[in-house]
Amino acid sequence: MADPKPNTTPRRIGVRAFRGNLDAILREARAGAAFLVTERGEILAEIRPPAQAPRVARKPGALRGRIHMAPDFDTLPPDVLAAMYGQEP
């Protein structure tokens, strides 16, 4: 397959060629190429990489004061603690 060129016109490819070269086509799509899968001149599908959603920068501490945990949330029950140390409860 040819080198993919991002942001170019989609390349037309027949169903048989698509089936026979699926791994290479998907590799090119990942690199930015777009394809129109055709059968007898009719476009059946369009293969292209997904649109990149804008990444929102995380803001540390944004949920401060909105998440509450019980004071004993990490305290183990005595029977579980004893089992961890191989003791009888």
Summary of the structure (lengths in Angstrom):
residues: 89
radius of gyration: 27.3
end to end distance: 67.0
largest distance: 75.7
contacts: 149
relative contact order: 0.14
helix: 25%
strand: 17%
